[in-house]
Amino acid sequence: MLLRRSTFVAELAAGKRVLDIGCVNHTLSTRQAKYWLHGILRAKAAYLVGLDYEKDQVETLRSEGFNVVCADAMDFNLGDQFDLIVAGEIIEHLACPGKLLDCAKRHLAPQGKLVLTCPNANNILYFLENCLMGHEQDNTDHTCLFTPTTMSVLLRKCGYHPVSYHFVAENLAYYKGSLGRKALAYTMWFAQLMAGVFRPCLCKNSITVAEPIA
C-alpha cells in the first residue's frame, strides 16, 4: 500500500524522458500544491513534456515556462519517443480508453513503460457508499472504472502486459477548501487506510505499470 502516487511515479521518472498525459490534473487551481504530479515530474525527469486538451490552461502553463502541448489524449502524434509515459487520473474520463493506450504505445521508446493511475473500482469507500446510498459517489465526468482484472484485459487487448499493480491510500484533504470538506476527506482517508492494512486492494486508487508486448 502506498500513501502518495506522486512519490512513487516520480521515482520511476527520475533521470528519464517522460511524457505526462493529463498534466493539468483537472484544474490548475491546485498546481502550487506540493503534491502536484507534473511539478514533481518536472523536478525529477531528465526531459519532460506535458499534454492536455484544456487549451487555456495549457497556455497558462506555457507562460510559466512549462513544456506542454495541447492535444487529445486519444489522438496525438508528437513525433517523439519517451522512456516513461504517465497518464494520471485520465483513462477513467475517456470515451475510448484503448485509443489512449494505442497512442501511448507509438510514443514509447524500446523498454519504455506506461504508468496509469486511476480510481480502484474495488475500493472500500465505493462499497460503503453503495451500502448506504445505493450508488457510489463518483466524479460525474468518469466514463468507466477499473479493477486490476479488467485493466489487465484492456492492456492485453491493446498490446501490453502489466508489470505491476499498486494501491494508494492517498489523503486528498489538501485539495479541499472548507473545514467540513477537509474533515470528510480525512475520515475517508482513515477508512481506506485501515482497510488497506489488511487488504491493500481496498484502497481508493490504483497504479498500473505496463509495457508493450514485444
N, C-alpha and C positions, 0 to 999 in steps of 0.2 A: 504494500500500500504506500502510495506517495502522497505528500502533503502539498506539493506545488508542481503543476505541469511545467511552468516556466523554467524552473531549476533543472528538471530532467531534460527538457528539449534543448536548453542552452548547452548542456554538457555534450549532447550529440552534435551540436552545431559548431563547437569550438574548433577554430582553425580551418573550417570548410567553406566551400562555395555554397551558399544557401539561397533558396527561393522561399519566401514566406507568402503563401496564398491566403487572402483574407486578412491582410496586415492591419487594416483599420480596426478590426476587432469590434464590429458593430457600430461604434461611435468613438470619435476622438476625445470625447469629454473625459475619458479616464487615461489618456495616454501619458499623463505625468505620474501616474501611479507606479510604484517601484516594481510591480509585477506585470507591467505591460509587456507582452511577449516580444513584439517587434523591437522595442527599445533594448531589451535584454539580448536578443539575437544580434542586434547591431554591434553591441559591445563584445560579443563572443566570436562571431563569424569572421573569416578572412575576407569574405566578399558577400554582400547581401543585397538582394533585390526583393522589394515588396510588390505585391499585386493585389488590387482590389477594384471592384466595379463602382465604388462610390466616388464619382468624378470630383466633386467639390472637396471632399476630404483628402483625396489623393493630391489635389493641387495644394492644399494646405500643408501636407507633409513635404511636398517638393519644396515649397517656400521655406521650410525649416531645415532643408538640407538632406532630406531622406531620398534614397534612390528607389523610387516607386513608379509603377506603371498602372494605368487604368485599363483593365481588361476583364472579360468574363471568365470566371473560374472554370466554366465548362467548355470554353472555346478560346484558347490563347496560343500564340506562337511567338516566342521571344527570340528564336534563333540562337539559343544558348543552352548549355547543359550545366547541371548542378550536382554536387555530391550529396546534398540533402534537400529535400523538398518538404516543407512543413505546411500542413493545411489545418489550422487550428480553429475548431468550432465553426466549420464551414460546410462539411459534407451533409450535415443534417438539414441544411437550408435549401439544398439544390433539388430541382425538378428531376434531374437525371444524374445521380451521383457517379455512375460509370463514366460519364464524359469527363469529369474531373480526373479520374484515375487514368483514362486514356491520354489526356493532355500531359499529365504529370510524367507518365512513362516516357513520352517522347523527349522530355527535358531532363531525364536522369542520366548522369554520366555512368560509365561502367562501374559496377559495385556501389552505385548510388542507392540511397534509401529514402523511402517515403514515410513521413510521420503524420498520422491522422489523430486528432483529438476531438472528442465529441461526447455528448451525454451517453451514459450507460443505461440502456432500457431496463436492465435488471436491478436498478438501484433501489435501496430501501425506502427512499422518500417517495418515489412513484408508487410503490406498493402501499405505503401508509395513506397516501392521498386517495388512491383508488378505494381503499377500505373505508375511508371517512366520507369521501365525496362522490365516489363512483367514477372518477376520472383523474388523471394526473394533471398537475398544474405545469404545463409545458409552455415554452416560447411559442407564441402564436404564428411565428414565421417558419417553424420547423415542419418539414415535409415527411420526415422518417426518423426512426430511432433504430439503433443497432445494439446487438449483443455481440460478444466475441464470435459466437457461432455464425450469425448472419453476416458479420463483417468478413469472416473468413470465406464464406461462399461468394460474396461480391468480389473480393480481391482475386480469388482464383478464376472467376469468370472473366475478369479483366486482365489476366496475365500476370498476377503477382502471387507470391506466397508470403504469409505472415511470418515475421521473425520473432516477435514477442508482443505480449499484451500486458498492460499495466493499468492499475486502478488508482484513481485520485480522489482523496477526500479533501478537497480544497475549500478553505474558508473565504467566501466572496463578500464578507461584510464590508470590506474597504470600498466596494462598488456602491454601497447603499448610502443614501443621503440622510434620512431621518433616523432618530434613535430607535423607533419601533421597528423599522426595516432592518437595522443592524442587529437588533436583538433577535429577530426572527432568523436572520442569516446565521448567527452564532448557534441558535438552537438546532437548525437544520444541519450545520456542520458537526455538532456534537453527536447527533443521532447517527449520521453516516460514519463518523469516526468510531463510535462504539461498535456498530455493526461490522465495520471493516477490520477491526481487530480479530474477529472470528472468521469473517468471510469477506476478504478484500473485494470480491466480485459484487458486493452490495453497495459499493461506493458510487457517488453521483456521476463521476466522469471516468472516461477510459482513454488510454493512449495505445494506439496500434502502430508498431513499426513493421514495415513490409519492404520487400524488394522484388523487382521484376523476375519472373521465371526465365532462366537462361535458355 
